[in-house]
């Protein structure tokens, strides 16, 4: 569960007792839509680069550019208008409803809440055809345990091996796996590079 502290009116604050919980189902729903992912990426990128807060027009321009795979300066008004409309009507209210952002109706400025920073850990659930890393590590640990047991009990093919060899293999396998996990995790993280993760995978 993710949690952000809120006031009775639903605005994020730095303290208090009332909490707005964001379930994994809620996060999956938020991130399952490409325009919402692009919106979140734009906001997180702006935070990381310490840019001025983005307004709806800025976000519409970025989202349109990423959808068309062009530079934001090349976005045409007609293309951006359609994106602006759907963001205003559908996606920004959804993000507000789940306490991921707040939108100032007077200035159109969109601001992330503390919960937005916690969304990174859920990017992996969108890659449904891949084995989750948690299951991979459990499998690796199970393989190491079975191999060590086979050596200790003298199973054919394992009798000539030493427990130290299994230990070295296990440490090496976990180290390499952790490095690969970190690399791909960074590649999937929203906001850490100019383009969203799915566009980086194309390049």
GIUR-V811083 format. One record per pair of residues at least 6 apart in sequence whose C-alpha atoms are under 7 Angstrom apart, sorted by the first residue. I is the first residue (numbers start at 1). J is the second residue. Records with the same first field share a line. If there is no record, write none. Layout:
I=J  J
This chain:
1=21  22  23  24
2=21  22  23  115
3=19  20  21  22  115
4=12  19  20  21  114  115
5=12  13  14  15  16  18  19  20
6=12  13  18  19  20
7=13  18
12=113
22=98
30=36  95
31=37
32=126
35=63
36=91
38=63  196
39=59  63
41=190  191  196
42=59  191
43=112
44=190  191
45=191  192
53=109  110  111
54=109  110
55=108  109  110
56=108  109  110
57=84
60=80  83  84
61=72  75  80
62=72
64=75  79  80  83
65=71  72  75
95=101
96=102
99=113
100=112  113  115  116
101=110  111  112  113
102=110  111  112
103=109  110  111
104=110
120=189  190
123=188
144=166  170
148=163  166
150=158
151=158  159  161  162  163
187=197
188=197
189=197
190=196  197
